[in-house]
């Protein structure tokens, strides 16, 4: 068993005491911060997520805060999604692109006010890019990382649990919207969102001192609901087609290759730095794209590398995430596939660590 050596380069979170007390078995590192990856087992965590409710420490979803008169202008420069109609209280899933149209991140943008935004980021150094744009264009905006640590509550009973802490007003929050709710005299943003298809909320805990009191309150209120500490589950996210930045896509990929073209309003998102490049991509179309792939055989082995997808002797893509699905009784996967072979029903082969496996391109993901 390998351990992570203690270092200030890998940060604990405000909820780490609760995560450790809950019996975490494995971590990954995300935005240089600890992120739990297993509690009981991937399969047991998966079944529990689908049937009950879990509390996830996702502090690693760091916030990049934009504050000042040019905050909205800067936010639009970062993304090809048209934000002009976005009102305070809304959350938008936004591809962040560079000048070539390459994906730098796929965060959720949280609009607190016209002059104040949070960008709830995936695993990349987006803060540095945003600071560079703000300074390079001499914008009147402050860019920093605030003391905000998201806590997710996910699963079929998530709404009842969150309502037990914040009141029944949370039931009125629509998908990808948020409201401000009181906890111990502090107002917190509570959004109906999360990195699962089971439904739930993300609580933006502003102030590390509130972290463990909120954790304990949720665990106490959730006892009758079989609440457990949990974490993003790879099996469930692949079933639902939820992408993982750095695994399923990188800055070598455009949003259109990642199946995110619907979030690119390149005709109207005036000011986006990568707009011209994406206009060309939108006109010509991508030559490869993320697809759902079913892999035959028994449970696929774990791996930290992409697997080649082949059609005969020709390499036509790569599987980026794969896992055995207990509910569907098959290996679920996603991968980047060339346009010549991405049609549903196309039969392919995948080079897994234990040998070549038959595979088929699916019409859609499982959830």
C-alpha distance (Angstrom), angle and dihedral (degrees) to the residues before:
residue distance angle dihedral
X1 . . .
X2 3.81 . .
X3 3.79 121.4 .
X4 3.80 132.5 -156.8
X5 3.79 110.1 -115.5
X6 3.82 112.7 -127.2
X7 3.79 111.8 -100.9
X8 3.78 138.7 154.3
X9 3.82 85.7 -124.9
X10 3.82 88.4 69.8
X11 3.79 108.2 52.7
X12 3.77 130.1 -152.9
X13 3.80 115.5 -136.4
X14 3.81 132.1 -124.6
X15 3.83 86.9 -105.1
X16 3.82 97.8 47.1
X17 3.82 93.7 105.9
X18 3.81 89.6 57.5
X19 3.81 93.3 44.6
X20 3.81 91.5 51.9
X21 3.80 93.2 46.0
X22 3.82 88.1 52.6
X23 3.81 90.6 60.1
X24 3.78 104.7 -105.5
X25 3.82 110.0 -167.0
X26 3.80 102.4 -170.4
X27 3.78 141.0 17.0
X28 3.76 136.9 -163.0
X29 3.80 125.1 -161.3
X30 3.79 117.0 -114.9
X31 3.80 123.6 174.1
X32 3.81 86.1 -9.3
X33 3.81 89.4 -61.6
X34 3.79 132.6 107.9
X35 3.81 116.4 -96.5
X36 3.80 119.0 -177.0
X37 3.81 113.2 -126.7
X38 3.84 104.1 176.6
X39 3.79 135.2 23.9
X40 3.82 109.3 165.8
X41 3.81 100.9 -8.7
X42 3.81 132.3 -46.5
X43 3.82 89.9 -105.1
X44 3.81 96.5 46.0
X45 3.80 91.7 44.6
X46 3.82 87.9 49.9
X47 3.81 95.0 52.9
X48 3.80 92.1 46.0
X49 3.82 92.4 49.7
X50 3.80 89.7 55.0
X51 3.80 95.3 48.1
X52 3.80 109.4 33.2
X53 3.81 135.5 6.1
X54 3.79 135.9 -71.0
X55 3.79 135.4 -165.9
X56 3.81 112.9 -140.4
X57 3.78 127.0 -161.5
X58 3.80 100.3 -141.5
X59 3.79 96.6 160.5
X60 3.79 85.5 133.5
X61 3.81 87.4 76.5
X62 3.78 87.6 88.7
X63 3.77 120.3 -163.8
X64 3.77 124.4 -123.6
X65 3.79 104.5 -157.1
X66 3.81 122.1 -152.0
X67 3.78 112.7 -165.8
X68 3.79 128.8 171.3
X69 3.82 144.0 50.9
X70 3.83 93.4 -55.0
X71 3.82 96.4 45.1
X72 3.81 94.9 107.4
X73 3.81 92.2 45.5
X74 3.80 91.2 51.5
X75 3.80 92.0 47.3
X76 3.81 90.7 54.4
X77 3.81 91.3 48.0
X78 3.80 88.9 60.1
X79 3.81 100.3 52.0
X80 3.81 139.5 43.8
X81 3.80 90.2 -143.5
X82 3.81 111.3 104.3
X83 3.81 106.4 -118.0
X84 3.79 99.1 177.9
X85 3.80 93.8 104.8
X86 3.79 94.8 45.1
X87 3.80 112.9 116.8
X88 3.82 129.0 -160.6
X89 3.80 108.7 -84.9
X90 3.80 93.7 43.1
X91 3.82 130.7 111.6
X92 3.82 119.6 -154.2
X93 3.79 128.0 -167.5
X94 3.81 101.6 -131.8
X95 3.80 131.3 -174.3
X96 3.82 108.6 -139.0
X97 3.81 112.5 -149.7
X98 3.78 139.3 -176.1
X99 3.80 127.2 -133.0
X100 3.82 91.1 -77.6
X101 3.80 93.6 51.6
X102 3.82 91.9 -106.0
X103 3.80 118.2 149.0
X104 3.80 113.7 -104.4
X105 3.79 96.4 170.2
X106 3.81 141.7 -22.6
X107 3.80 103.7 -140.0
X108 3.77 135.6 155.8
X109 3.80 113.7 -106.3
X110 3.81 112.7 -143.9
X111 3.80 115.0 -160.8
X112 3.79 108.2 -153.0
X113 3.82 94.9 166.7
X114 3.79 138.7 -21.1
X115 3.80 89.4 -87.2
X116 3.82 99.7 33.8
X117 3.82 128.6 64.8
X118 3.78 137.2 163.9
X119 3.80 120.8 -151.2
X120 3.81 106.8 -156.4
X121 3.78 99.0 -154.0
X122 3.78 139.3 -152.0
X123 3.80 120.4 -137.6
X124 3.81 107.7 -53.7
X125 3.80 140.0 90.0
X126 3.79 93.7 -95.9
X127 3.80 92.8 146.7
X128 3.80 90.4 68.6
X129 3.82 93.2 49.8
X130 3.81 92.4 48.8
X131 3.80 92.4 48.0
X132 3.79 89.5 50.3
X133 3.81 93.0 51.8
X134 3.80 92.5 46.4
X135 3.79 93.0 50.2
X136 3.79 95.9 39.5
X137 3.80 92.1 54.3
X138 3.84 92.5 38.5
X139 3.79 92.6 -125.4
X140 3.79 122.0 179.9
X141 3.78 95.3 -120.9
X142 3.80 138.6 109.3
X143 3.81 115.0 -132.8
X144 3.79 119.3 -167.8
X145 3.82 145.2 129.3
X146 3.82 109.3 -98.0
X147 3.80 126.7 -154.7
X148 3.80 92.9 -94.7
X149 3.81 121.5 134.3
X150 3.82 118.7 -176.6
X151 3.79 119.8 -139.0
X152 3.80 116.5 -165.9
X153 3.80 126.0 -151.3
X154 3.81 108.9 -164.5
X155 3.78 136.7 173.4
X156 3.82 140.4 63.6
X157 3.81 92.6 -62.9
X158 3.80 95.9 44.6
X159 3.80 95.2 106.6
X160 3.80 93.7 53.9
X161 3.79 91.6 48.6
X162 3.80 95.4 48.1
X163 3.81 89.9 46.0
X164 3.80 89.6 54.1
X165 3.81 88.8 61.1
X166 3.81 104.0 33.5
X167 3.81 103.1 24.4
X168 3.78 134.1 -107.1
X169 3.80 91.5 -64.8
X170 3.80 88.8 86.3
X171 3.80 89.1 67.3
X172 3.81 88.8 69.5
X173 3.82 93.9 57.8
X174 3.80 109.5 111.5
X175 3.80 124.3 -142.1
X176 3.82 112.7 -69.9
X177 3.79 92.5 8.4
X178 3.77 129.1 105.6
X179 3.77 140.5 -157.6
X180 3.79 134.3 -161.0
X181 3.80 114.2 -110.0
X182 3.79 133.5 178.4
X183 3.79 125.1 -112.5
X184 3.79 119.3 171.5
X185 3.78 91.5 -22.0
X186 3.81 94.6 -49.3
X187 3.81 125.7 108.8
X188 3.82 113.2 -129.6
X189 3.80 131.1 -174.1
X190 3.82 110.0 -118.4
X191 3.82 114.8 -169.7
X192 3.79 131.0 -172.3
X193 3.80 96.4 -127.2
X194 3.78 141.8 92.2
X195 3.79 147.1 151.5
X196 3.81 96.8 -84.7
X197 3.80 137.8 68.8
X198 3.82 91.9 -129.4
X199 3.80 95.1 85.3
X200 3.75 128.8 -113.9
X201 3.77 148.4 123.8
X202 3.77 142.0 -78.7
X203 3.78 118.1 -143.5
X204 3.80 115.2 -156.0
X205 3.80 101.4 -145.9
X206 3.80 105.8 -155.8
X207 3.79 105.3 -163.4
X208 3.81 124.5 33.3
X209 3.80 91.4 -131.1
X210 3.82 89.8 70.6
X211 3.80 94.7 52.5
X212 3.79 103.4 88.5
X213 3.83 95.2 35.4
X214 3.82 88.2 56.8
X215 3.81 92.0 43.9
X216 3.81 91.5 52.7
X217 3.81 92.4 44.9
X218 3.81 91.6 53.6
X219 3.79 92.9 46.3
X220 3.82 92.1 49.3
X221 3.81 94.1 46.2
X222 3.80 91.2 46.4
X223 3.78 99.5 53.9
X224 3.81 92.9 101.9
X225 3.81 89.5 49.1
X226 3.82 95.7 53.6
X227 3.80 91.0 -112.2
X228 3.81 116.4 -171.7
X229 3.75 137.3 177.2
X230 3.77 108.1 -100.4
X231 3.77 144.4 164.3
X232 3.80 140.2 -150.0
X233 3.79 106.0 -58.6
X234 3.80 117.5 -142.1
X235 3.81 94.8 -152.6
X236 3.79 93.3 53.4
X237 3.80 94.9 42.9
X238 3.83 92.5 52.0
X239 3.80 90.6 48.6
X240 3.80 87.5 53.5
X241 3.80 96.5 43.0
X242 3.81 94.5 -118.6
X243 3.80 109.2 162.0
X244 3.80 124.7 -134.3
X245 3.79 114.7 -146.3
X246 3.80 110.4 -131.0
X247 3.80 91.3 24.1
X248 3.80 107.3 50.3
X249 3.80 96.6 20.7
X250 3.78 140.5 14.8
X251 3.79 137.7 176.8
X252 3.81 87.2 -73.8
X253 3.81 88.5 71.1
X254 3.79 130.1 72.9
X255 3.82 122.6 -141.3
X256 3.82 88.7 -107.4
X257 3.80 90.7 58.5
X258 3.79 88.8 51.1
X259 3.79 93.2 53.1
X260 3.80 90.7 -107.6
X261 3.79 97.9 116.4
X262 3.82 90.2 116.8
X263 3.82 87.7 67.7
X264 3.82 92.5 54.8
X265 3.80 113.3 89.7
X266 3.77 92.3 176.6
X267 3.81 94.4 163.0
X268 3.80 93.9 56.2
X269 3.83 106.1 22.7
X270 3.79 91.7 95.2
X271 3.78 112.8 -173.6
X272 3.81 98.9 29.1
X273 3.80 107.4 140.1
X274 3.81 94.0 -137.9
X275 3.81 95.5 41.8
X276 3.81 98.5 110.0
X277 3.79 92.7 49.2
X278 3.81 91.9 48.2
X279 3.78 92.3 48.4
X280 3.79 87.4 61.3
X281 3.80 91.5 47.4
X282 3.80 91.8 48.8
X283 3.81 90.5 51.2
X284 3.79 97.0 46.0
X285 3.80 98.1 32.9
X286 3.82 127.3 -133.7
X287 3.80 120.7 -69.0
X288 3.82 92.1 -148.4
X289 3.78 134.0 25.2
X290 3.81 143.3 -179.3
X291 3.80 112.5 -90.1
X292 3.78 137.1 178.9
X293 3.80 109.4 -111.1
X294 3.79 129.6 -168.8
X295 3.81 114.5 -151.4
X296 3.80 119.4 -156.0
X297 3.78 127.4 -132.4
X298 3.77 134.6 38.5
X299 3.78 127.4 -33.1
X300 3.81 110.7 -39.8
X301 3.80 116.3 -124.3
X302 3.77 120.9 -109.8
X303 3.77 118.0 -100.4
X304 3.79 140.1 172.2
X305 3.81 92.6 -149.2
X306 3.80 135.3 75.2
X307 3.80 116.5 -106.0
X308 3.80 122.3 -132.9
X309 3.80 118.1 -114.4
X310 3.79 113.0 -145.5
X311 3.78 138.9 -168.0
X312 3.76 102.7 -163.2
X313 3.80 105.7 -49.3
X314 3.80 93.2 -23.1
X315 3.81 122.3 99.7
X316 3.81 108.2 -134.9
X317 3.80 102.8 169.1
X318 3.77 146.4 -40.7
X319 3.80 137.3 -95.0
X320 3.79 107.7 -125.9
X321 3.83 101.7 -179.4
X322 3.81 130.3 19.0
X323 3.80 138.3 165.0
X324 3.79 141.6 157.7
X325 3.82 111.8 -97.4
X326 3.82 112.8 -145.9
X327 3.82 92.7 -166.4
X328 3.80 96.0 49.7
X329 3.81 96.5 34.3
X330 3.78 94.8 -133.4
X331 3.80 142.7 83.8
X332 3.79 108.8 -86.3
X333 3.78 118.4 -157.8
X334 3.77 145.9 160.4
X335 3.74 128.0 -149.4
X336 3.79 147.2 160.9
X337 3.83 108.4 -97.7
X338 3.80 130.8 -173.5
X339 3.81 115.6 -111.0
X340 3.81 90.5 -115.5
X341 3.80 90.1 65.7
X342 3.82 107.1 25.6
X343 3.82 99.4 95.1
X344 3.83 114.9 117.8
X345 3.77 111.8 -96.3
X346 3.81 95.0 28.9
X347 3.80 110.4 144.4
X348 3.82 115.4 -136.1
X349 3.79 140.4 156.2
X350 3.79 129.3 -119.7
X351 3.80 125.3 -150.4
X352 3.81 102.2 -135.3
X353 3.82 124.2 178.2
X354 3.81 89.5 -100.5
X355 3.80 96.0 47.2
X356 3.77 144.2 -76.4
X357 3.82 115.6 -30.3
X358 3.79 130.6 -168.5
X359 3.80 113.9 -116.6
X360 3.78 140.2 177.8
X361 3.80 133.2 -152.9
X362 3.80 110.3 -119.4
X363 3.80 129.4 -143.6
X364 3.81 90.8 -123.1
X365 3.78 143.6 -21.7
X366 3.78 121.9 -70.2
X367 3.81 101.9 -107.4
